[in-house]
Amino acid sequence: MGRLVVMVVAGLVCLIAAGAPHAARAEARWGGADLGVEITASPRTAQPGQPVVYDVRVRNNGPGDAVLPVLTVRLPRDVKIINVNVGECGRGRGTGEVVCRTPRDVHASGTGQVVITGLVRPTAHGPLRAQAELTSQIADPHPENNTAEVVTPVAAGADLAVGLASAARTAPPGGRFAITATVSNLGPKTVRDAYVFLEPRRARFVSAAGARCQEAAGFVGCALPLMSAGTRSLIELTFQAPRRAVDTVGARATVYAGKVGDPRPANNSASIRIAVAPAVKPAATPAARPAVTPAVTPAVTPEAAPEVGPDASPGLGAVSAESVGDADRIGGPGHALGGDARRGTTGGEHHAGGRRHAAEQDQSHQRGPDDQRRKPVHSHT
């Protein structure tokens, strides 16, 4: 702390010894320095979303040297600073201010140049006003040319949009698939130099139709014909999927105009993905089994029915086909579990002879042949 006080005191002593006329002697020694600054913008009409370049030139018209001059450039808010070509320049008080401090004096007739590259914001409406100011530590006999301004109008531009679509949802390994790129000019300006840049993803470019397309450095560039406001162009592109195992393939597209800006760049790009899946083999068809022909039971007709003799036991074989009736219904008349199963008829109404004939057959079976021979013969006289 004491050392700092000693140094300050020593500095004051030297200043007093030198005297106040020091600045006057400096001006007399170097003379006046007439500084001048100019600023221009390119292009003369800015485009939304496109670059704008500011060229700032300074000059010392003399007759004396400019002592440590400082250049300050103020750009409009609608311009985003991208690059400054002089290393001594840095950011000023705001994002749109550039300050360049020269580390040495500029001799008479000396010149300098600073180039600032900016990007016009898509929402800019203009006009764009940029200012440059040059100052020095020595008096300037003509301060009117120490500042300069440039005003740049902003064009309406053209709203370009691109979309990608494909009819194929999947692609086999090593197989080809098609992608359709649709480019639209939503206006208001006509575009004469529209380009579409595609970046294939894990796919190889094969061919294109609808535009002049060329592949270079892993990209596919397509030059489109003149597009008036409200028109669209279609580009049919064919790609090939890799043979190695990958999950998806596809592409990303970006539309761009060289001279006309785009006020809405959100729709300038699009992407698409297609799944890669091996072809599904059809399932093997099981061998057809031989058709089994059901056995056909011959119908029993009354003529083919066996005769019921005296020694024959009544059974199912003695039932005619016409006497079945409701025998297939459990509990129904004539069923095997029904009360008339012994006779095999539905009440005997349809059998030849009816119940009486059946009763006589039952009695003959019970008596047998011997009983019939012993039966006395009655004569009616």
C-alpha positions in Angstrom: 0.0 0.0 0.0 2.8 2.4 0.9 4.6 1.6 -2.4 1.4 2.5 -4.4 1.2 5.9 -2.6 4.8 6.7 -3.4 4.2 5.9 -7.1 1.1 8.1 -7.3 3.0 11.0 -5.6 5.9 10.6 -8.0 3.5 10.7 -10.9 1.9 13.9 -9.7 5.4 15.5 -9.2 6.4 14.7 -12.8 3.1 16.1 -14.1 3.6 19.3 -12.2 7.1 19.6 -13.4 6.1 19.1 -17.0 3.4 21.7 -16.8 -0.1 22.0 -18.3 1.0 23.0 -21.8 1.9 19.3 -22.6 -1.3 18.7 -24.7 -0.8 21.9 -26.7 2.8 20.9 -27.5 1.5 17.4 -28.6 -1.0 19.1 -31.0 1.7 21.4 -32.3 4.0 18.4 -32.7 1.6 16.2 -34.7 -0.9 18.7 -36.1 -4.5 17.9 -36.7 -5.8 14.4 -37.9 -8.7 14.5 -40.2 -10.3 11.1 -39.8 -12.9 9.7 -42.1 -15.1 6.6 -42.1 -17.4 5.0 -44.7 -19.7 1.9 -44.5 -21.5 0.0 -47.2 -23.7 -3.1 -47.2 -24.0 -6.0 -49.6 -26.4 -6.9 -51.1 -28.2 -3.6 -51.5 -31.5 -5.2 -50.7 -31.3 -7.6 -47.8 -33.1 -10.9 -47.9 -34.7 -12.5 -44.9 -32.6 -15.4 -43.6 -29.7 -14.5 -45.9 -26.3 -13.0 -45.1 -25.5 -9.4 -45.3 -21.9 -8.1 -45.4 -20.9 -4.7 -44.0 -17.6 -3.2 -45.3 -16.2 -0.4 -43.1 -13.3 1.6 -44.3 -11.3 4.2 -42.3 -8.7 6.8 -43.4 -6.5 9.4 -41.8 -6.4 12.5 -44.1 -3.7 14.1 -41.9 -1.8 16.2 -41.6 -1.0 14.6 -38.3 -1.1 11.1 -37.0 -4.2 9.7 -35.4 -3.5 8.6 -31.8 -4.9 5.2 -31.0 -8.1 5.6 -33.0 -11.2 3.6 -32.0 -13.8 2.3 -34.5 -17.3 1.6 -33.3 -19.9 -0.1 -35.6 -23.6 -0.5 -34.5 -25.7 -3.0 -36.4 -29.5 -3.3 -36.3 -31.2 -5.8 -34.1 -32.5 -7.7 -37.0 -28.9 -8.6 -38.0 -27.1 -11.4 -36.1 -23.3 -11.0 -36.2 -21.5 -14.1 -37.5 -17.9 -13.0 -38.2 -15.5 -10.0 -37.9 -12.3 -10.2 -39.9 -10.1 -8.1 -37.5 -8.8 -9.7 -34.4 -8.6 -6.4 -32.4 -12.4 -6.0 -32.7 -14.7 -7.3 -30.0 -18.2 -7.0 -28.7 -19.3 -3.6 -27.4 -22.1 -2.7 -25.0 -24.7 -4.7 -26.9 -25.0 -7.8 -29.1 -25.1 -5.6 -32.2 -22.1 -3.4 -31.4 -18.6 -4.0 -32.5 -15.6 -2.0 -31.1 -12.2 -2.1 -32.8 -9.3 -0.5 -30.8 -6.1 0.1 -32.7 -3.0 -0.7 -30.6 -0.9 1.8 -32.4 -1.1 5.2 -34.0 -2.3 5.6 -37.6 0.0 7.8 -39.7 -1.3 10.4 -42.1 -2.7 8.9 -45.3 -3.1 5.6 -43.4 -6.2 3.4 -44.1 -7.9 0.5 -42.6 -10.8 -1.9 -43.3 -13.1 -4.0 -41.2 -15.6 -6.5 -42.7 -18.5 -7.7 -40.6 -20.7 -10.6 -41.8 -24.2 -10.8 -40.4 -27.3 -12.9 -40.9 -30.6 -11.1 -41.5 -33.2 -12.6 -39.2 -36.2 -14.2 -41.0 -38.6 -11.9 -39.2 -36.9 -8.8 -40.3 -39.0 -6.2 -42.1 -36.5 -3.4 -42.6 -35.1 -1.1 -43.3 -31.8 -2.0 -41.7 -29.7 0.9 -40.4 -26.0 0.4 -39.6 -23.7 3.1 -38.2 -19.9 3.5 -37.9 -18.0 6.0 -35.8 -14.3 6.8 -35.7 -12.6 8.7 -32.9 -9.1 9.5 -31.8 -7.3 11.1 -28.8 -6.3 14.1 -31.0 -8.5 16.9 -32.2 -10.2 16.5 -35.6 -10.5 19.7 -37.7 -13.4 18.1 -39.7 -15.5 15.9 -37.4 -18.4 15.8 -39.8 -16.9 12.8 -41.7 -16.2 10.8 -38.5 -19.5 9.0 -38.6 -21.3 7.2 -41.5 -24.6 5.3 -41.9 -26.1 2.8 -44.4 -29.7 2.0 -44.8 -30.7 -1.4 -46.4 -34.2 -2.4 -47.3 -35.5 -5.9 -46.7 -37.2 -7.9 -49.5 -40.4 -10.0 -48.9 -38.7 -13.2 -50.0 -40.3 -16.5 -50.9 -41.6 -19.1 -48.5 -40.1 -22.5 -49.7 -41.2 -25.7 -48.1 -40.2 -29.4 -48.6 -41.8 -32.7 -47.6 -40.7 -36.3 -47.9 -43.0 -39.3 -48.4 -42.6 -43.0 -49.3 -45.1 -45.6 -50.3 -42.8 -48.3 -48.8 -43.0 -48.8 -45.0 -40.2 -51.3 -44.9 -37.3 -52.2 -47.1 -35.5 -55.6 -47.3 -31.7 -55.6 -46.7 -30.0 -54.7 -50.0 -33.4 -53.8 -51.6 -34.4 -50.6 -53.2 -37.0 -48.1 -52.1 -38.4 -44.8 -53.5 -38.8 -41.4 -51.7 -40.8 -38.5 -53.1 -39.6 -35.0 -52.3 -42.3 -32.3 -52.7 -41.0 -28.7 -52.9 -43.5 -25.8 -52.7 -43.1 -22.1 -53.3 -45.7 -20.4 -51.0 -44.6 -17.0 -52.3 -44.7 -14.1 -52.7 -41.6 -14.0 -54.9 -40.5 -16.2 -57.8 -37.5 -18.4 -57.2 -35.1 -19.1 -60.0 -32.4 -20.9 -58.1 -34.0 -23.3 -55.7 -31.9 -26.3 -54.6 -32.7 -29.4 -52.5 -29.9 -31.0 -50.6 -30.5 -34.6 -49.3 -28.4 -36.4 -46.8 -29.0 -40.2 -47.1 -29.0 -42.1 -43.9 -27.5 -45.6 -44.2 -28.7 -45.7 -47.8 -27.0 -45.4 -51.2 -28.4 -43.0 -53.8 -29.3 -44.7 -57.1 -31.3 -42.3 -59.4 -33.6 -39.3 -59.5 -36.3 -37.9 -61.7 -37.9 -34.5 -61.8 -34.7 -32.5 -61.2 -31.0 -32.4 -62.0 -29.5 -34.3 -59.1 -25.9 -35.2 -58.4 -24.1 -36.9 -55.5 -21.0 -35.5 -53.9 -19.3 -35.9 -50.5 -22.1 -38.0 -49.2 -24.9 -35.5 -50.2 -27.3 -35.4 -53.1 -27.9 -31.9 -54.6 -30.9 -31.3 -56.9 -31.3 -28.1 -58.9 -35.0 -27.2 -59.5 -36.5 -25.3 -62.4 -38.0 -21.9 -62.0 -40.7 -21.9 -59.4 -43.4 -19.2 -59.4 -45.4 -18.4 -56.3 -48.0 -21.1 -55.7 -46.3 -23.8 -57.7 -44.6 -27.1 -56.6 -42.1 -29.6 -57.9 -41.8 -33.3 -57.4 -38.5 -35.2 -57.2 -38.6 -39.1 -57.3 -35.5 -40.5 -55.7 -34.4 -44.1 -55.5 -32.2 -45.4 -52.8 -30.8 -48.8 -51.9 -30.6 -50.2 -48.4 -27.4 -51.8 -47.1 -27.1 -55.5 -47.0 -25.8 -55.5 -43.5 -28.1 -55.5 -40.6 -29.5 -52.0 -39.8 -32.7 -50.9 -38.1 -33.8 -48.0 -40.3 -32.8 -46.1 -43.5 -34.0 -42.8 -44.8 -32.9 -39.3 -45.8 -33.0 -35.6 -44.6 -33.8 -32.9 -47.2 -33.3 -29.1 -47.0 -34.6 -26.6 -49.6 -32.6 -23.4 -50.2 -32.7 -20.5 -52.6 -29.4 -18.7 -53.6 -30.7 -15.2 -54.0 -34.2 -15.0 -52.5 -34.6 -15.1 -48.8 -37.2 -17.2 -46.8 -39.3 -15.4 -44.2 -40.4 -18.8 -42.6 -37.5 -21.2 -42.5 -39.2 -23.7 -40.2 -40.6 -25.7 -43.2 -37.3 -25.7 -45.1 -36.3 -29.2 -44.0 -37.9 -32.6 -43.6 -36.7 -36.1 -42.8 -38.1 -39.7 -43.3 -37.2 -43.1 -41.9 -38.0 -46.5 -43.3 -37.6 -49.7 -41.3 -35.4 -52.5 -42.7 -36.8 -56.0 -42.3 -36.0 -59.2 -44.0 -38.6 -60.7 -46.3 -41.0 -62.9 -44.5 -41.1 -66.5 -45.9 -44.6 -67.9 -46.4 -45.5 -70.6 -43.9 -45.3 -74.2 -45.1 -48.7 -75.6 -46.1 -49.4 -78.8 -44.2 -49.9 -81.9 -46.4 -53.5 -82.4 -47.2 -55.0 -85.4 -45.4 -56.8 -88.0 -47.6 -60.5 -87.5 -47.5 -62.3 -90.2 -45.4 -65.3 -91.4 -47.2 -67.9 -92.3 -44.5 -69.3 -95.8 -44.7 -72.7 -95.8 -46.3 -75.2 -98.2 -44.6 -77.5 -99.6 -47.2 -81.1 -98.7 -46.6 -83.3 -101.5 -45.5 -86.4 -101.9 -47.6 -89.4 -104.0 -46.8 -88.5 -106.4 -49.6 -85.0 -106.9 -48.2 -86.1 -107.3 -44.6 -85.6 -110.9 -43.3 -88.7 -112.9 -42.9 -90.0 -113.5 -39.4 -90.5 -117.2 -39.0 -91.8 -119.2 -36.2 -88.3 -119.7 -34.7 -87.1 -116.2 -35.3 -86.6 -113.9 -32.3 -88.1 -110.5 -32.6 -85.4 -107.9 -32.8 -84.2 -104.9 -34.6 -83.6 -106.9 -37.7 -87.3 -107.4 -38.1 -88.0 -103.7 -38.1 -88.8 -102.2 -41.5 -87.3 -98.8 -42.6 -90.8 -97.3 -42.7 -91.5 -98.2 -39.0 -88.7 -96.2 -37.4 -90.7 -93.0 -36.9 -89.5 -91.2 -33.8 -87.2 -93.9 -32.6 -84.2 -91.6 -32.7 -85.7 -89.5 -29.9 -84.9 -90.8 -26.4 -88.0 -91.8 -24.6 -90.1 -91.4 -27.8 -92.3 -94.1 -29.1 -90.5 -97.0 -30.7 -87.1 -96.0 -29.1 -84.9 -98.8 -27.7 -85.8 -97.5 -24.3 -89.5 -97.1 -25.1 -92.3 -99.4 -24.1 -92.9 -100.7 -27.7 -89.2 -101.6 -28.4 -90.0 -105.3 -28.0 -92.4 -105.1 -30.9 -90.1 -102.6 -32.8 -93.1 -100.5 -33.9 -94.6 -97.2 -33.0 -97.6 -98.7 -31.4 -97.9 -101.4 -34.1 -100.2 -99.2 -36.2 -98.0 -99.4 -39.3 -97.0 -103.1 -39.1 -98.8 -105.6 -41.2 -101.5 -107.2 -39.1 -101.3 -104.6 -36.3 -101.2 -105.6 -32.6 -103.2 -108.8 -33.2 -100.7 -110.3 -35.5 -97.9 -109.5 -33.1 -99.8 -111.1 -30.2 -100.3 -114.3 -32.2 -96.6 -114.4 -33.0 -95.7 -114.0 -29.3 -98.1 -116.9 -28.3 -96.6 -119.2 -31.0 -93.1 -118.5 -29.8 -94.1 -119.3 -26.2 -95.9 -122.6 -27.1 -93.4 -123.9 -29.5 -93.9 -126.6 -32.2 -94.6 -129.4 -29.7 -97.4 -127.5 -28.0 -99.0 -126.9 -31.3 -99.0 -130.7 -32.1 -100.5 -131.5 -28.7 -103.3 -129.1 -29.1 -106.5 -131.0 -29.5 -108.4 -130.6 -32.6 -112.0 -129.7 -32.2 -114.3 -130.5 -34.9 -117.4 -128.6 -35.4 -120.2 -130.8 -36.5 
